[in-house]
Amino acid sequence: MTSNIEHLHRSPRVAEPQTAEIQRAAAGDTDAFREIVRRYERLVFSVAYTVLGDACEAEDAAQEAFLRLYRGLSRYRGEAAFGTWVFRLAITAALDQRRWLSRRALVPLDPLPATPQATPEQRAEAEELLAAMAALSAALRAPLVLREVYGYEYAEIAALLGKPVGTVKAAVHRGRATLVEELGRRRAPEGEGD
């Protein structure tokens, strides 16, 4: 499965900011906060885009995640790695945005933004996969994306989503199965299976 989705914006893990930098940002140092945003903006947008499938909605969710980060910096105590906390803010903002959108209407998927290292075939495969992922519910999609696209361990995903590890494993398993079915339907010659 991972080889099929490795060209969906796999973002490298970001180097953690120094404690002093976090403390300066929490105290209102705009340069320190700007540096934290710069460091995490690609990851936050990528998470939001992968969950939402729409660049404009992902930008909104990313802005919300950074707003929550700014408001919560003074309460950050370091119980979890800073990057894990930022990732959780990003996934929560994206899922909140998705819930809000689902009450409005279904979100059409935008094409993937260009990635210079992807070949046209890899890009077409990634776009097909992203479109198939839109068929997944948020409850299946988020754990699957965290596992397969971002490479998080089940325990990390459970912590990020606030779910038991068993629930996460079941969601990833069901998400993979549903995704395989959806891809099969999309790739089946017309008239087959009717």
C-alpha contacts under 8 A as a table, 3 or more apart, distances in Angstrom:
res1	aa1	res2	aa2	distance
1	M	4	N	5.35
1	M	5	I	6.83
1	M	148	E	7.35
1	M	176	R	7.82
2	T	5	I	5.32
2	T	6	E	5.82
2	T	148	E	5.47
2	T	149	V	7.11
3	S	6	E	5.39
4	N	7	H	7.67
4	N	125	E	7.55
4	N	126	A	7.48
4	N	129	L	7.88
5	I	8	L	5.57
5	I	126	A	6.26
5	I	129	L	7.15
5	I	148	E	7.18
5	I	149	V	6.41
6	E	9	H	7.50
6	E	10	R	6.27
6	E	148	E	7.90
6	E	149	V	6.25
7	H	10	R	6.50
7	H	118	A	6.69
7	H	122	Q	6.73
7	H	123	R	7.16
7	H	126	A	6.15
8	L	50	T	7.84
8	L	126	A	5.94
8	L	130	L	7.91
8	L	149	V	6.74
9	H	46	S	6.35
9	H	115	T	7.80
9	H	149	V	7.61
10	R	149	V	5.79
10	R	150	Y	5.97
11	S	42	R	7.59
11	S	43	L	6.03
11	S	46	S	7.39
11	S	150	Y	6.90
12	P	43	L	7.98
14	V	39	R	6.99
14	V	40	Y	6.90
14	V	43	L	7.97
14	V	83	G	7.02
15	A	83	G	8.00
16	E	81	A	7.79
16	E	82	F	6.46
16	E	83	G	6.29
17	P	21	E	6.31
17	P	22	I	6.74
17	P	36	I	7.14
17	P	82	F	7.64
18	Q	21	E	5.21
18	Q	22	I	6.51
19	T	22	I	5.14
19	T	23	Q	6.14
20	A	23	Q	5.00
20	A	24	R	6.08
21	E	24	R	5.12
21	E	25	A	6.22
21	E	32	A	5.86
22	I	25	A	5.13
22	I	26	A	6.09
22	I	32	A	7.29
22	I	33	F	7.68
22	I	36	I	7.99
22	I	73	L	7.44
23	Q	26	A	4.99
23	Q	27	A	6.14
23	Q	74	S	7.78
24	R	27	A	5.05
24	R	28	G	6.54
24	R	29	D	5.35
24	R	32	A	6.16
24	R	33	F	7.86
25	A	28	G	5.22
25	A	29	D	4.75
25	A	30	T	6.40
25	A	31	D	7.57
25	A	32	A	4.93
25	A	33	F	4.68
25	A	73	L	7.42
26	A	29	D	7.19
26	A	33	F	7.83
26	A	70	Y	7.47
26	A	73	L	5.03
26	A	74	S	5.00
27	A	74	S	7.42
28	G	33	F	7.82
29	D	32	A	5.45
29	D	33	F	6.41
30	T	33	F	5.01
30	T	34	R	5.89
31	D	34	R	4.99
31	D	35	E	6.20
32	A	35	E	5.14
32	A	36	I	6.43
33	F	36	I	5.07
33	F	37	V	6.23
33	F	70	Y	7.76
34	R	37	V	5.05
34	R	38	R	6.07
35	E	38	R	4.97
35	E	39	R	6.07
36	I	39	R	5.07
36	I	40	Y	6.27
37	V	40	Y	5.26
37	V	41	E	5.46
37	V	66	F	7.22
38	R	41	E	5.40
38	R	42	R	7.91
39	R	42	R	7.59
40	Y	43	L	5.38
40	Y	44	V	6.07
40	Y	86	V	7.85
41	E	44	V	5.18
41	E	45	F	6.02
41	E	62	A	7.71
42	R	45	F	5.29
42	R	46	S	5.95
43	L	46	S	5.05
43	L	47	V	6.14
43	L	87	F	7.86
44	V	47	V	5.26
44	V	48	A	6.23
44	V	62	A	5.80
44	V	65	A	7.65
44	V	86	V	7.72
44	V	87	F	6.77
44	V	90	A	5.43
45	F	48	A	5.09
45	F	49	Y	5.91
45	F	58	A	6.09
45	F	59	E	6.43
45	F	61	A	7.88
45	F	62	A	5.45
45	F	90	A	7.93
46	S	49	Y	5.07
46	S	50	T	6.00
46	S	58	A	7.98
47	V	50	T	5.22
47	V	51	V	6.26
47	V	87	F	7.88
47	V	90	A	6.59
47	V	91	I	6.45
47	V	94	A	7.66
48	A	51	V	5.22
48	A	52	L	5.91
48	A	53	G	7.94
48	A	58	A	4.78
48	A	59	E	7.61
48	A	61	A	6.24
48	A	62	A	6.42
48	A	90	A	6.48
48	A	91	I	6.55
48	A	93	A	7.70
48	A	94	A	4.99
49	Y	52	L	5.08
49	Y	53	G	5.08
49	Y	54	D	6.00
49	Y	55	A	6.01
49	Y	57	E	7.67
49	Y	58	A	4.79
49	Y	59	E	7.94
50	T	53	G	5.54
50	T	130	L	7.83
50	T	145	V	7.23
51	V	91	I	7.76
51	V	94	A	6.38
51	V	95	L	7.18
51	V	98	R	7.83
51	V	138	A	7.66
51	V	141	R	7.04
51	V	142	A	6.32
51	V	145	V	7.59
52	L	57	E	6.84
52	L	58	A	6.27
52	L	94	A	6.68
52	L	95	L	7.95
52	L	97	Q	7.97
52	L	98	R	6.29
52	L	107	V	7.63
52	L	109	L	7.86
53	G	58	A	7.52
53	G	107	V	7.62
53	G	108	P	7.41
53	G	109	L	4.80
53	G	110	D	6.15
53	G	130	L	7.35
53	G	134	A	7.38
54	D	57	E	5.40
54	D	58	A	5.97
54	D	107	V	7.25
54	D	108	P	7.01
54	D	109	L	5.32
54	D	110	D	5.08
55	A	58	A	4.95
55	A	59	E	6.15
55	A	110	D	6.68
56	C	59	E	5.12
56	C	60	D	6.43
57	E	60	D	5.07
57	E	61	A	6.22
57	E	97	Q	7.56
58	A	61	A	5.00
58	A	62	A	5.97
58	A	94	A	7.05
59	E	62	A	5.00
59	E	63	Q	6.15
60	D	63	Q	5.17
60	D	64	E	6.25
61	A	64	E	4.99
61	A	65	A	6.11
61	A	90	A	7.33
61	A	93	A	5.35
61	A	94	A	5.22
61	A	97	Q	6.27
62	A	65	A	4.97
62	A	66	F	6.27
62	A	90	A	6.45
62	A	93	A	7.22
62	A	94	A	7.53
63	Q	66	F	5.18
63	Q	67	L	6.11
64	E	67	L	4.96
64	E	68	R	6.16
64	E	93	A	6.25
65	A	68	R	5.12
65	A	69	L	6.11
65	A	86	V	7.85
65	A	89	L	5.37
65	A	90	A	5.12
65	A	92	T	7.86
65	A	93	A	5.50
66	F	69	L	4.74
66	F	70	Y	6.07
66	F	89	L	7.97
67	L	70	Y	5.08
67	L	71	R	6.21
68	R	71	R	5.10
68	R	72	G	5.93
68	R	89	L	7.09
69	L	72	G	5.13
69	L	73	L	5.87
69	L	86	V	7.06
69	L	89	L	7.11
70	Y	73	L	5.48
71	R	74	S	7.35
72	G	75	R	5.33
72	G	76	Y	6.45
73	L	76	Y	5.19
78	G	81	A	6.22
78	G	82	F	6.72
80	A	84	T	6.42
80	A	85	W	6.47
81	A	84	T	5.21
81	A	85	W	6.41
82	F	85	W	5.08
82	F	86	V	6.26
83	G	86	V	5.02
83	G	87	F	6.00
84	T	87	F	5.00
84	T	88	R	6.09
84	T	160	L	7.13
85	W	88	R	5.09
85	W	89	L	6.27
85	W	160	L	7.76
86	V	89	L	5.05
86	V	90	A	6.21
87	F	90	A	5.00
87	F	91	I	6.16
87	F	160	L	7.33
88	R	91	I	5.17
88	R	92	T	5.94
88	R	160	L	4.97
88	R	161	L	7.01
89	L	92	T	5.17
89	L	93	A	6.01
90	A	93	A	5.21
90	A	94	A	6.13
91	I	94	A	5.07
91	I	95	L	6.03
91	I	142	A	7.79
91	I	160	L	7.86
91	I	161	L	7.83
92	T	95	L	5.11
92	T	96	D	5.99
92	T	161	L	7.67
93	A	96	D	5.08
93	A	97	Q	6.08
94	A	97	Q	5.01
94	A	98	R	6.10
95	L	98	R	4.91
95	L	99	R	6.15
95	L	138	A	7.14
96	D	99	R	5.14
96	D	100	W	6.20
97	Q	100	W	5.05
97	Q	101	L	6.07
98	R	101	L	5.00
98	R	102	S	6.01
98	R	138	A	7.75
99	R	102	S	5.09
99	R	103	R	6.55
100	W	103	R	5.42
100	W	104	R	6.75
101	L	104	R	4.95
101	L	105	A	5.92
101	L	106	L	6.83
101	L	107	V	6.99
102	S	105	A	5.26
102	S	106	L	5.72
102	S	107	V	7.59
109	L	130	L	7.99
109	L	131	A	6.65
109	L	134	A	7.54
111	P	127	E	6.46
112	L	123	R	7.89
112	L	126	A	7.92
112	L	127	E	6.33
115	T	118	A	5.70
118	A	121	E	7.91
118	A	122	Q	5.68
118	A	123	R	5.90
119	T	122	Q	5.10
119	T	123	R	6.08
120	P	123	R	5.02
120	P	124	A	6.08
121	E	124	A	5.11
121	E	125	E	6.13
122	Q	125	E	5.04
122	Q	126	A	6.04
123	R	126	A	5.02
123	R	127	E	6.11
124	A	127	E	5.11
124	A	128	E	6.18
125	E	128	E	5.10
125	E	129	L	6.10
126	A	129	L	4.97
126	A	130	L	6.01
127	E	130	L	5.04
127	E	131	A	6.13
128	E	131	A	5.18
128	E	132	A	6.23
128	E	183	L	7.94
129	L	132	A	5.01
129	L	133	M	6.10
129	L	183	L	7.25
130	L	133	M	4.95
130	L	134	A	6.51
131	A	134	A	5.28
131	A	135	A	7.47
132	A	135	A	5.63
132	A	136	L	7.64
132	A	179	L	6.42
132	A	182	E	5.86
132	A	183	L	6.15
132	A	186	R	7.99
133	M	136	L	5.38
133	M	141	R	6.84
133	M	179	L	6.35
134	A	137	S	7.68
135	A	179	L	7.91
135	A	182	E	7.49
136	L	139	A	7.96
136	L	140	L	6.05
136	L	141	R	5.52
136	L	175	G	6.91
136	L	178	T	7.17
136	L	179	L	7.30
137	S	140	L	5.40
137	S	141	R	5.90
138	A	141	R	4.90
138	A	142	A	5.80
139	A	142	A	6.21
139	A	143	P	7.22
139	A	171	A	7.04
140	L	143	P	5.91
140	L	144	L	6.25
140	L	171	A	5.10
140	L	172	V	6.40
140	L	174	R	6.98
140	L	175	G	5.02
141	R	144	L	5.18
141	R	145	V	6.01
141	R	175	G	6.43
142	A	145	V	5.24
142	A	146	L	6.17
143	P	146	L	5.11
143	P	147	R	6.11
143	P	157	I	6.61
143	P	168	V	6.29
143	P	171	A	6.54
143	P	172	V	5.75
144	L	147	R	5.17
144	L	148	E	5.80
144	L	149	V	7.69
144	L	171	A	7.30
144	L	172	V	4.86
144	L	175	G	6.09
144	L	176	R	7.16
145	V	148	E	5.33
145	V	149	V	5.05
145	V	150	Y	6.64
146	L	149	V	5.85
146	L	150	Y	5.02
146	L	151	G	6.33
146	L	152	Y	5.77
146	L	157	I	6.61
147	R	150	Y	5.86
147	R	151	G	4.81
147	R	152	Y	4.97
147	R	153	E	6.54
147	R	154	Y	7.22
147	R	157	I	7.38
147	R	172	V	7.50
148	E	151	G	5.47
148	E	152	Y	7.75
152	Y	156	E	6.01
152	Y	157	I	6.25
153	E	156	E	5.23
153	E	157	I	6.31
154	Y	157	I	5.08
154	Y	158	A	6.11
154	Y	165	V	6.12
154	Y	168	V	6.61
154	Y	169	K	6.65
155	A	158	A	5.02
155	A	159	A	6.26
155	A	165	V	5.82
156	E	159	A	5.10
156	E	160	L	6.15
157	I	160	L	4.97
157	I	161	L	6.03
157	I	165	V	7.81
157	I	168	V	7.09
158	A	161	L	5.32
158	A	162	G	5.53
158	A	163	K	4.82
158	A	164	P	5.65
158	A	165	V	5.25
158	A	168	V	6.13
159	A	162	G	5.09
159	A	163	K	6.77
163	K	167	T	6.51
163	K	168	V	6.69
164	P	167	T	5.31
164	P	168	V	6.46
165	V	168	V	5.05
165	V	169	K	6.20
166	G	169	K	5.11
166	G	170	A	6.16
167	T	170	A	5.16
167	T	171	A	6.10
168	V	171	A	5.05
168	V	172	V	6.14
169	K	172	V	5.20
169	K	173	H	6.16
170	A	173	H	5.08
170	A	174	R	6.09
171	A	174	R	5.11
171	A	175	G	5.77
172	V	175	G	4.92
172	V	176	R	6.08
173	H	176	R	5.27
173	H	177	A	6.34
174	R	177	A	5.10
174	R	178	T	6.02
175	G	178	T	5.15
175	G	179	L	5.96
176	R	179	L	5.06
176	R	180	V	6.12
177	A	180	V	5.18
177	A	181	E	6.28
178	T	181	E	5.09
178	T	182	E	6.13
179	L	182	E	5.04
179	L	183	L	6.08
180	V	183	L	5.15
180	V	184	G	6.07
181	E	184	G	5.03
181	E	185	R	6.25
182	E	185	R	5.10
182	E	186	R	6.25
183	L	186	R	5.03
183	L	187	R	6.06
184	G	187	R	5.16
184	G	188	A	5.88
185	R	188	A	5.28
188	A	192	E	6.32
188	A	193	G	7.98
189	P	192	E	5.67
191	G	194	D	5.67
